[in-house]
Amino acid sequence: MIYFDSAATTLEKPGAVSRASAWAMGHLASPGRGGHAPGMEAAKLMYQMREQAARLFGVSEPERVVLTSNATHGLNIAIRSLVRPGGTAVISGYEHNAVTRPLYAIPGVKVRVAAGPLFDSDGVYAAFEREVGPDVDAVICNHVSNVFGFIQPVERIAQLCRARGVPLIVDASQSAGILPIDLEGWGAAFVAMPGHKGLYGPQGTGLLLCGVDAQPLLYGGTGSLSARQEMPDFLPDRLEAGTHNVCGAAGLLAGMKFVSRTGTVRIHRHERALAGRMMDRLGRVPGVTVFRGSGNQSGLCSVVVDGMDCEEVGEALAKRGIAVRAGLHCAPLAHRTAGTQDTGTVRFSFSAFNRPDQVDRAAQVVCELAGTAKT
């Protein structure tokens, strides 16, 4: 099988990831729940995982790295910590349901969309300039669109938020492990990310980087201050109620070590080269629309085949052993902003383990499908 759905989950992982998770399952207990060796070793591993993430993502205190179950979990914590009932949030026009659904679940929330044209960084920034004011509880913006690979001008948006005194939440679901991320350099309130995409960790892991204090989403045991009924007032305990996913954390640590050794610049360059190769080939195929940016696009290629439903294209590719994602990708707002809400897209997303010959094979299949489509 050729796997081109790494924007959803990286399927091929470094071998060290599964070995680390399996080792943890047989050797580690719960951190903070005992003074015995398995518990103490688990606590040590959790701290090593936080240290590794802190080095990667510009966090001076490893305690401000919180283990979550995914990016959605972290975004819910961040949004609930900053956006009050009846409050106002400003989001980009390319946000995922992991942002929009938590916002709309807050009673009376007002959501303003800073929508700019696709691949127009200046237009997006100008939209945020218009929308961000003193009445805004938080700005929420993804670093990279999961639909189009559009790299949004997060650094400039962060500067704007600092100047206007508005907290910023960054969704790094499509950039963690691929693009530079700097929590403290940006002055962001929170950065949320999954472990199972560009960090090559197991599913069911994620990280929330905390630049400010946060409110718990879950309440319960933490292994600390057990005599109190209030949650601890310090991180990471305040946000990590219940038993930790130690096996997942072990795999995530191994994945982040792989990213650090390989280098985000090298990984990004490789993925962009594959995406560019796919775009070059499909851009010459009659009846195929390729969504391509100039220099502000990650290693991701979204297309539409005239005369074929995107889900139909995805199924046809799957039957030929090529795994992609087709449809709205849990981001209907992004499609409305880009004008693809009626069609969706077929998304090819790449990882460090994909090869040029796989791109050529997939492009040939799309060419064949486009030749049979009704136009």
C-alpha positions as CSV (number, residue, x, y, z in Angstrom):
1,M,0.0,0.0,0.0
2,I,1.1,3.6,-0.7
3,Y,0.1,5.7,2.3
4,F,-0.6,9.3,1.6
5,D,-2.7,10.3,4.6
6,S,-0.1,11.4,7.1
7,A,-2.0,14.7,7.8
8,A,-4.5,12.4,9.6
9,T,-2.0,10.0,11.1
10,T,1.5,9.0,10.2
11,L,1.2,5.3,9.7
12,E,4.8,4.4,9.1
13,K,6.7,5.2,12.3
14,P,10.4,4.9,13.3
15,G,10.9,1.5,14.8
16,A,11.9,3.0,18.1
17,V,8.4,4.3,18.7
18,S,6.7,0.9,18.9
19,R,9.6,-0.6,20.8
20,A,9.5,2.2,23.4
21,S,5.7,1.8,23.9
22,A,6.0,-2.0,24.2
23,W,8.9,-1.6,26.7
24,A,6.9,0.9,28.8
25,M,3.9,-1.5,28.9
26,G,6.0,-4.2,30.5
27,H,8.2,-2.1,32.7
28,L,6.5,1.2,33.8
29,A,3.7,1.9,36.3
30,S,1.9,5.1,37.0
31,P,4.0,8.2,37.7
32,G,3.3,9.9,41.1
33,R,1.4,6.9,42.4
34,G,4.2,5.1,44.3
35,G,7.8,5.2,45.5
36,H,8.6,1.9,43.9
37,A,10.9,1.5,41.0
38,P,8.3,1.1,38.2
39,G,6.5,4.2,39.4
40,M,9.7,6.2,39.8
41,E,10.9,5.2,36.3
42,A,7.6,6.2,34.8
43,A,7.9,9.6,36.4
44,K,11.4,9.9,35.0
45,L,10.2,9.1,31.5
46,M,7.4,11.6,31.7
47,Y,9.8,14.3,32.6
48,Q,12.2,13.3,29.8
49,M,9.3,13.5,27.4
50,R,8.5,17.1,28.7
51,E,12.1,18.1,28.4
52,Q,12.3,16.9,24.8
53,A,9.2,18.8,23.9
54,A,10.4,21.9,25.7
55,R,13.6,21.9,23.7
56,L,11.7,21.4,20.4
57,F,9.0,24.0,20.9
58,G,10.5,27.0,22.8
59,V,9.3,26.2,26.4
60,S,11.8,27.2,29.2
61,E,10.0,25.1,31.9
62,P,9.2,21.5,31.0
63,E,6.4,21.5,33.5
64,R,4.5,23.7,31.1
65,V,4.3,20.8,28.6
66,V,1.1,18.9,29.3
67,L,0.3,15.5,28.0
68,T,-3.1,15.3,26.3
69,S,-4.9,12.6,24.4
70,N,-4.8,14.6,21.1
71,A,-4.7,18.1,19.8
72,T,-8.5,18.4,20.2
73,H,-8.2,17.7,23.9
74,G,-5.6,20.5,24.3
75,L,-7.6,22.9,22.2
76,N,-10.6,22.3,24.4
77,I,-8.6,23.1,27.5
78,A,-7.1,26.2,25.9
79,I,-10.4,27.6,24.6
80,R,-12.3,26.9,27.8
81,S,-9.6,28.6,29.8
82,L,-9.8,31.8,27.8
83,V,-13.2,32.2,26.1
84,R,-16.0,33.0,28.6
85,P,-19.7,32.5,28.1
86,G,-21.0,35.4,26.0
87,G,-17.4,36.3,25.1
88,T,-15.8,36.8,21.7
89,A,-13.2,34.8,19.8
90,V,-11.5,35.6,16.5
91,I,-10.5,32.6,14.3
92,S,-9.0,32.3,10.9
93,G,-11.0,31.1,7.9
94,Y,-9.2,27.8,7.8
95,E,-10.0,26.3,11.2
96,H,-10.8,22.7,11.9
97,N,-13.9,21.5,13.8
98,A,-11.5,20.9,16.8
99,V,-11.6,24.7,17.1
100,T,-15.1,25.7,15.9
101,R,-17.1,23.0,17.8
102,P,-15.6,23.9,21.3
103,L,-16.3,27.5,20.6
104,Y,-19.9,27.0,19.5
105,A,-20.4,24.9,22.6
106,I,-19.8,27.9,24.9
107,P,-23.1,29.6,25.6
108,G,-23.5,32.9,23.8
109,V,-20.1,32.9,22.3
110,K,-19.5,35.3,19.4
111,V,-17.1,34.0,16.7
112,R,-15.6,36.4,14.3
113,V,-13.8,34.9,11.2
114,A,-10.7,36.6,9.9
115,A,-11.0,35.1,6.5
116,G,-8.4,35.9,3.8
117,P,-8.1,34.3,0.3
118,L,-6.3,31.0,0.0
119,F,-2.5,31.3,0.0
120,D,-2.7,35.0,0.6
121,S,-0.7,35.6,3.8
122,D,-1.1,39.4,3.6
123,G,-4.8,39.1,3.1
124,V,-5.1,36.8,6.2
125,Y,-3.1,39.1,8.3
126,A,-5.1,42.1,7.2
127,A,-8.3,40.3,8.2
128,F,-6.9,39.7,11.7
129,E,-5.9,43.4,11.9
130,R,-9.6,44.3,11.2
131,E,-11.1,41.8,13.7
132,V,-8.8,41.8,16.7
133,G,-9.8,44.4,19.2
134,P,-10.1,44.9,23.0
135,D,-13.4,43.0,23.2
136,V,-11.8,39.8,22.1
137,D,-11.2,37.0,24.6
138,A,-8.8,35.0,22.4
139,V,-7.5,34.6,18.9
140,I,-7.3,31.1,17.6
141,C,-5.4,30.2,14.5
142,N,-4.0,27.0,12.9
143,H,-0.3,27.2,11.8
144,V,-1.1,25.1,8.7
145,S,-4.4,24.3,7.1
146,N,-5.2,20.6,7.2
147,V,-7.0,20.9,3.9
148,F,-4.7,22.9,1.7
149,G,-1.4,23.0,3.5
150,F,-1.6,26.8,3.7
151,I,1.0,28.1,6.1
152,Q,-0.7,31.0,7.9
153,P,1.4,34.0,9.1
154,V,1.4,32.9,12.7
155,E,4.4,34.9,13.7
156,R,2.8,38.1,12.4
157,I,-0.5,37.3,14.0
158,A,1.3,36.6,17.3
159,Q,3.0,40.0,17.1
160,L,-0.4,41.6,16.5
161,C,-1.9,39.8,19.5
162,R,0.9,40.9,21.7
163,A,0.5,44.5,20.6
164,R,-3.2,44.5,21.3
165,G,-3.1,42.5,24.5
166,V,-5.1,39.5,23.2
167,P,-4.2,35.9,24.0
168,L,-3.3,33.7,21.1
169,I,-4.0,29.9,20.8
170,V,-2.2,28.1,18.0
171,D,-3.3,24.8,16.6
172,A,-0.1,23.2,15.5
173,S,-1.7,19.9,14.3
174,Q,-0.2,20.1,10.9
175,S,3.1,21.9,11.8
176,A,4.5,20.2,14.9
177,G,7.6,18.3,13.8
178,I,7.7,20.0,10.4
179,L,7.9,23.8,11.0
180,P,9.6,25.8,13.8
181,I,7.4,26.3,16.8
182,D,8.3,28.7,19.6
183,L,5.7,29.1,22.4
184,E,7.7,31.8,24.2
185,G,9.1,33.5,21.2
186,W,5.6,34.0,19.8
187,G,4.2,35.0,23.2
188,A,1.4,32.6,22.7
189,A,-1.0,31.6,25.5
190,F,-1.2,28.0,24.3
191,V,0.0,25.8,21.5
192,A,-1.8,22.5,21.0
193,M,-0.5,19.6,18.9
194,P,-1.1,15.9,18.3
195,G,1.5,13.3,18.9
196,H,0.5,10.9,16.1
197,K,1.1,13.1,13.1
198,G,4.4,15.0,12.4
199,L,5.8,13.9,15.8
200,Y,5.5,10.2,14.7
201,G,4.1,9.1,18.1
202,P,1.2,6.8,18.9
203,Q,-2.4,7.6,18.4
204,G,-4.0,8.9,21.6
205,T,-1.2,11.3,22.4
206,G,-0.9,15.0,22.2
207,L,0.7,18.0,23.9
208,L,-0.5,21.3,25.2
209,L,2.2,24.0,25.6
210,C,1.1,26.5,28.2
211,G,2.3,30.0,28.2
212,V,-0.4,31.1,30.7
213,D,-2.3,29.4,33.5
214,A,-5.2,27.1,32.4
215,Q,-8.4,25.8,33.8
216,P,-8.8,22.0,34.1
217,L,-11.1,20.2,31.8
218,L,-11.0,17.0,33.8
219,Y,-11.0,16.7,37.6
220,G,-9.6,13.9,39.7
221,G,-6.5,12.3,41.1
222,T,-3.1,13.6,40.2
223,G,-0.9,11.8,42.7
224,S,-0.1,15.2,44.3
225,L,-1.8,17.2,47.2
226,S,-4.2,14.2,47.7
227,A,-5.6,15.6,50.9
228,R,-7.1,18.6,49.1
229,Q,-10.4,18.5,47.1
230,E,-9.3,21.3,44.8
231,M,-7.1,20.5,41.8
232,P,-3.5,21.4,42.2
233,D,-2.7,25.0,41.2
234,F,0.6,24.1,39.4
235,L,1.4,22.5,36.1
236,P,1.4,19.9,34.7
237,D,-0.7,18.3,37.5
238,R,-3.5,20.8,37.2
239,L,-4.3,19.6,33.7
240,E,-3.4,15.9,34.0
241,A,-6.1,14.3,36.1
242,G,-6.2,10.5,36.2
243,T,-3.8,7.8,35.0
244,H,-1.3,8.9,32.4
245,N,-0.9,7.3,29.0
246,V,2.7,6.3,29.9
247,C,3.0,3.8,27.0
248,G,1.9,6.6,24.6
249,A,4.3,9.1,26.2
250,A,7.2,6.6,25.8
251,G,6.4,6.3,22.1
252,L,5.9,10.0,21.7
253,L,9.3,10.6,23.3
254,A,10.9,8.3,20.8
255,G,9.1,10.0,17.9
256,M,10.3,13.4,19.0
257,K,13.8,12.2,19.3
258,F,13.5,11.0,15.7
259,V,12.3,14.4,14.6
260,S,15.2,16.1,16.5
261,R,17.8,13.8,14.9
262,T,16.4,14.2,11.4
263,G,15.6,17.9,11.7
264,T,12.4,19.7,11.0
265,V,14.0,21.6,8.1
266,R,15.0,18.3,6.4
267,I,11.6,16.7,7.0
268,H,9.8,19.8,5.6
269,R,12.0,20.0,2.6
270,H,11.4,16.3,1.8
271,E,7.6,16.6,2.2
272,R,7.5,19.8,0.1
273,A,9.5,18.1,-2.6
274,L,7.1,15.2,-2.8
275,A,4.1,17.6,-2.8
276,G,5.6,19.7,-5.5
277,R,6.3,16.6,-7.6
278,M,2.7,15.6,-7.2
279,M,1.4,19.1,-8.1
280,D,3.7,19.2,-11.2
281,R,2.3,16.0,-12.5
282,L,-1.3,16.5,-11.7
283,G,-1.2,20.1,-12.8
284,R,-0.7,18.9,-16.4
285,V,-3.7,16.6,-16.3
286,P,-6.9,18.0,-18.0
287,G,-9.8,18.0,-15.7
288,V,-7.7,18.1,-12.4
289,T,-7.7,21.2,-10.3
290,V,-4.6,21.5,-8.1
291,F,-4.6,23.9,-5.1
292,R,-1.1,25.3,-5.0
293,G,0.6,28.1,-3.1
294,S,3.7,30.0,-4.1
295,G,6.0,29.6,-1.1
296,N,3.6,29.3,1.8
297,Q,2.5,25.7,1.5
298,S,3.5,22.6,3.4
299,G,4.0,19.1,2.1
300,L,0.4,18.5,1.2
301,C,-1.5,18.4,-2.1
302,S,-5.3,18.9,-2.5
303,V,-7.0,18.3,-5.8
304,V,-10.5,18.1,-7.4
305,V,-11.2,15.8,-10.3
306,D,-13.9,17.2,-12.6
307,G,-16.9,15.0,-13.0
308,M,-16.0,12.8,-10.0
309,D,-17.1,13.1,-6.4
310,C,-14.1,13.4,-4.1
311,E,-15.2,10.4,-2.1
312,E,-15.5,8.4,-5.3
313,V,-11.9,9.3,-6.2
314,G,-10.7,8.3,-2.7
315,E,-12.4,5.0,-3.0
316,A,-11.0,4.3,-6.4
317,L,-7.5,5.1,-5.2
318,A,-8.0,2.9,-2.2
319,K,-8.9,0.0,-4.4
320,R,-5.6,0.5,-6.2
321,G,-3.7,0.4,-2.9
322,I,-3.3,4.2,-2.5
323,A,-4.5,5.7,0.8
324,V,-5.7,9.3,0.8
325,R,-8.3,11.4,2.5
326,A,-11.3,12.8,0.6
327,G,-14.2,15.1,1.5
328,L,-14.3,18.0,3.9
329,H,-11.6,16.8,6.2
330,C,-13.5,17.9,9.4
331,A,-12.9,21.5,8.2
332,P,-16.0,22.9,6.5
333,L,-15.0,26.4,7.4
334,A,-11.8,26.1,5.3
335,H,-13.8,24.9,2.3
336,R,-16.2,27.7,2.6
337,T,-13.4,30.2,2.7
338,A,-11.7,28.6,-0.3
339,G,-14.9,28.0,-2.2
340,T,-14.7,24.2,-2.3
341,Q,-17.6,23.5,0.1
342,D,-19.6,21.9,-2.7
343,T,-16.9,19.6,-3.9
344,G,-14.5,19.0,-1.0
345,T,-11.0,17.9,-2.0
346,V,-8.8,14.8,-2.4
347,R,-5.8,15.2,-0.1
348,F,-2.4,13.7,-0.6
349,S,-0.3,14.2,2.5
350,F,3.3,13.0,2.9
351,S,5.7,11.9,5.6
352,A,9.5,11.4,6.0
353,F,9.1,7.8,4.8
354,N,7.4,8.5,1.4
355,R,9.3,8.2,-1.9
356,P,9.2,9.9,-5.3
357,D,8.3,6.7,-7.1
358,Q,5.2,6.4,-4.9
359,V,4.2,9.9,-6.0
360,D,4.6,8.9,-9.6
361,R,2.4,5.8,-9.2
362,A,-0.4,7.8,-7.5
363,A,-0.2,10.6,-10.1
364,Q,-0.6,8.0,-12.9
365,V,-3.7,6.5,-11.2
366,V,-5.3,10.0,-10.9
367,C,-4.5,10.6,-14.5
368,E,-6.3,7.4,-15.5
369,L,-9.3,8.3,-13.3
370,A,-9.5,11.8,-14.8
371,G,-9.5,10.2,-18.3
372,T,-12.6,8.2,-17.4
373,A,-14.5,10.9,-15.5
374,K,-17.5,12.5,-17.1
375,T,-16.9,16.1,-17.8
